[in-house]
Amino acid sequence: MKSRNAEIDVQRVIAEVAARHNILLTPDDAAFALVTMNELVLEELVDRVEARIRESLSVFDASARDAEGRVARMIANEMERSGARVRQQIENDIRDATVNARKLLEQVAKAHRRLLSARMTAIAVICFLGFCLLAFWLGTKVATW
């Protein structure tokens, strides 16, 4: 089985080993068989690790979706409760405003009745005075005839 990315550059490896360790290898040396065996074992291990990582990611994704759903339900429930509280507060405010408006209307009606009563009293007094003056004038006219 070949490496996933590329084959090993045997000539470069031979040159590097010769330069570092002063050992001359040939392309059919047993050391390259060991390198190939290591490469195959590493590829198998990498495949297993990738499979575990994919499995873990799949579990993580499922957990994230589940958590997202729970959070969405929690938010929806909280919004519903908040909406109910806001609606109740608005109803209370409307009720309070209605009571206050009734009180103001009663006060306006009382003030209007007082004003009307004062006007009627003033008209009655003026009429009475006018009647008295008319009676006095008529009395003086009748007396002079």
C-alpha positions as CSV (number, residue, x, y, z in Angstrom):
1,M,0.0,0.0,0.0
2,K,1.4,3.4,-0.9
3,S,1.3,6.5,1.3
4,R,-1.7,8.7,0.9
5,N,0.2,11.8,0.0
6,A,3.3,10.6,-1.8
7,E,5.9,7.9,-2.0
8,I,9.0,8.3,0.0
9,D,11.9,9.8,-1.9
10,V,14.3,6.9,-1.5
11,Q,17.3,8.6,-3.0
12,R,16.8,11.6,-0.7
13,V,16.5,9.3,2.4
14,I,19.7,7.4,1.3
15,A,21.6,10.7,0.9
16,E,20.4,12.1,4.3
17,V,21.3,8.8,6.2
18,A,24.7,8.8,4.5
19,A,25.3,12.5,5.4
20,R,24.1,12.2,9.0
21,H,25.3,8.7,10.0
22,N,27.9,7.9,7.4
23,I,26.0,4.7,6.5
24,L,25.3,3.7,2.9
25,L,21.9,2.2,2.2
26,T,20.7,0.7,-1.0
27,P,17.1,0.9,-2.3
28,D,16.6,-2.8,-1.6
29,D,18.0,-2.6,2.0
30,A,15.9,-4.2,4.8
31,A,15.7,-0.8,6.5
32,F,13.3,0.4,3.8
33,A,11.2,-2.7,4.4
34,L,10.9,-1.5,8.1
35,V,10.1,2.0,6.9
36,T,7.3,0.6,4.7
37,M,6.0,-1.5,7.6
38,N,6.0,1.5,9.8
39,E,4.2,3.5,7.1
40,L,1.5,0.9,6.8
41,V,1.0,0.6,10.5
42,L,0.8,4.4,10.8
43,E,-1.7,4.6,8.0
44,E,-3.9,2.0,9.8
45,L,-3.7,4.0,13.0
46,V,-4.5,7.2,11.2
47,D,-7.5,5.6,9.7
48,R,-8.7,4.4,13.1
49,V,-8.1,7.9,14.6
50,E,-10.0,9.5,11.8
51,A,-12.9,7.1,12.2
52,R,-13.0,7.9,16.0
53,I,-12.8,11.6,15.3
54,R,-15.7,11.4,12.8
55,E,-17.7,9.4,15.3
56,S,-17.0,11.9,18.0
57,L,-17.9,14.8,15.7
58,S,-21.2,13.1,14.9
59,V,-22.0,12.6,18.6
60,F,-21.0,16.3,19.2
61,D,-23.2,17.5,16.3
62,A,-26.2,15.5,17.7
63,S,-25.6,16.9,21.2
64,A,-25.3,20.4,19.8
65,R,-28.6,20.0,17.9
66,D,-30.3,18.6,21.0
67,A,-28.9,21.5,23.1
68,E,-30.0,24.0,20.5
69,G,-33.5,22.6,20.6
70,R,-33.6,22.7,24.4
71,V,-32.4,26.3,24.3
72,A,-35.0,27.2,21.7
73,R,-37.7,25.7,23.8
74,M,-36.5,27.5,26.9
75,I,-36.4,30.8,25.1
76,A,-39.9,30.2,23.7
77,N,-41.2,29.4,27.1
78,E,-39.6,32.5,28.7
79,M,-40.9,34.7,25.9
80,E,-44.4,33.3,26.5
81,R,-44.1,34.0,30.2
82,S,-42.7,37.5,29.6
83,G,-45.5,38.2,27.1
84,A,-48.1,37.1,29.7
85,R,-46.5,39.4,32.3
86,V,-46.5,42.3,29.8
87,R,-50.1,41.6,28.8
88,Q,-51.1,41.5,32.5
89,Q,-49.3,44.8,33.2
90,I,-50.9,46.4,30.2
91,E,-54.3,45.2,31.4
92,N,-53.6,46.6,34.9
93,D,-52.5,49.9,33.4
94,I,-55.6,50.1,31.3
95,R,-57.8,49.3,34.4
96,D,-55.9,52.0,36.4
97,A,-56.3,54.5,33.6
98,T,-60.0,53.7,33.3
99,V,-60.5,54.3,37.1
100,N,-58.5,57.6,36.9
101,A,-60.5,58.7,33.9
102,R,-63.8,58.0,35.7
103,K,-62.6,60.0,38.7
104,L,-61.6,62.9,36.4
105,L,-65.0,62.8,34.6
106,E,-66.7,62.8,38.0
107,Q,-64.7,65.9,39.1
108,V,-65.4,67.6,35.8
109,A,-69.1,66.8,36.1
110,K,-69.1,68.2,39.7
111,A,-67.3,71.4,38.6
112,H,-69.8,71.8,35.7
113,R,-72.8,71.3,38.1
114,R,-71.3,73.9,40.5
115,L,-70.7,76.3,37.7
116,L,-74.2,75.7,36.3
117,S,-75.6,76.1,39.8
118,A,-73.7,79.4,40.3
119,R,-74.9,80.7,36.9
120,M,-78.5,79.7,37.7
121,T,-78.2,81.5,41.1
122,A,-76.8,84.6,39.4
123,I,-79.5,84.6,36.8
124,A,-82.2,84.1,39.5
125,V,-80.7,87.0,41.5
126,I,-80.5,89.2,38.4
127,C,-84.1,88.3,37.5
128,F,-85.3,89.0,41.0
129,L,-83.5,92.3,41.1
130,G,-84.9,93.2,37.7
131,F,-88.4,92.2,38.8
132,C,-88.0,94.3,41.9
133,L,-86.8,97.3,39.9
134,L,-89.7,96.8,37.4
135,A,-92.1,96.6,40.3
136,F,-90.7,99.7,41.9
137,W,-90.8,101.6,38.5
138,L,-94.3,100.4,37.9
139,G,-95.3,101.5,41.4
140,T,-93.9,104.9,40.8
141,K,-95.7,105.2,37.5
142,V,-99.0,104.0,38.9
143,A,-98.7,106.4,41.8
144,T,-98.1,109.4,39.5
145,W,-101.3,108.7,37.4
